[in-house]
Amino acid sequence: MKALIFAAGKGTRLKPFTDSHPKALALVNNVPLLERNIKYLQGFGINDFVVNVHHFGDQIIDFLKKNENFGAKIEISDESAELLETGGGLVFARKFLDHGEDFLIMNADILTDLNISDFVEYHKKNEDFATLAVSDRESSRKLFFNSEMILRGWLNVQTGEQRLAEFNKGFRALAFSGIHCINPEIFNKIKRSGKFSIMEEYLDLMHTEKIHGYQHNAHLVDVGRPESVLEAEKYFF
């Protein structure tokens, strides 16, 4: 299985580090996030990667070369001309991913000990269009799932704004973990182009496709702010 690691973002919440570095090279216990996630996924037998780059992308490319790609096959999806967000970045990387086999997506700034093998098995068992790893934790945005763990909506916790596929019948509100397993058929369904969030497409596609949530209790830290680096260092050595 291939994995796309989103490493293009500007990481504005991680300033001042990201004033001169990409957030994917932020250190947790002296190990860059990107290195941690490549090795984490290698631990589940994944050794074929696509890494998208934009903000200080040359530093990421040089880092991978210097470390001989950590023994993996790594292709670079170069968004240096324009940062395309998660949806646009996925479409831009299509040539690397649209080969008839399911693939993983992971944000470079997420650290977790989620069992990827169990997650992929759940995705394949459901013959899913897309499966999103989710957990019951604090987040400014939540996804709504019905009793079968099928995506039915989205909530902005701070503003109360909602997007629903149907009337809320006691849906479960869970936070997205930044890890997805995708069937490449998605490339034939995405309507947007250019710069957009993949979540926008999921919220459109939930009306016609089954998008499952996979609820887990694994440690997960979104290393998006300087204080979250300290939190991550308690769990990831």
PyMOL commands that set and color helices and strands:
alter all, ss='L'
color gray80, all
select helices_A, chain A and resi 12-14+17-19+23-25+33-42+57-66+68-71+85-92+94-97+116-125+184-188+198-205+226-235
alter helices_A, ss='H'
color red, helices_A
select strands_A, chain A and resi 2-6+27-28+31-32+48-53+73-78+103-107+110-112+130-135+141-145+151-156+162-164+172-182+211-215+220-222
alter strands_A, ss='S'
color yellow, strands_A
deselect
rebuild
show_as cartoon
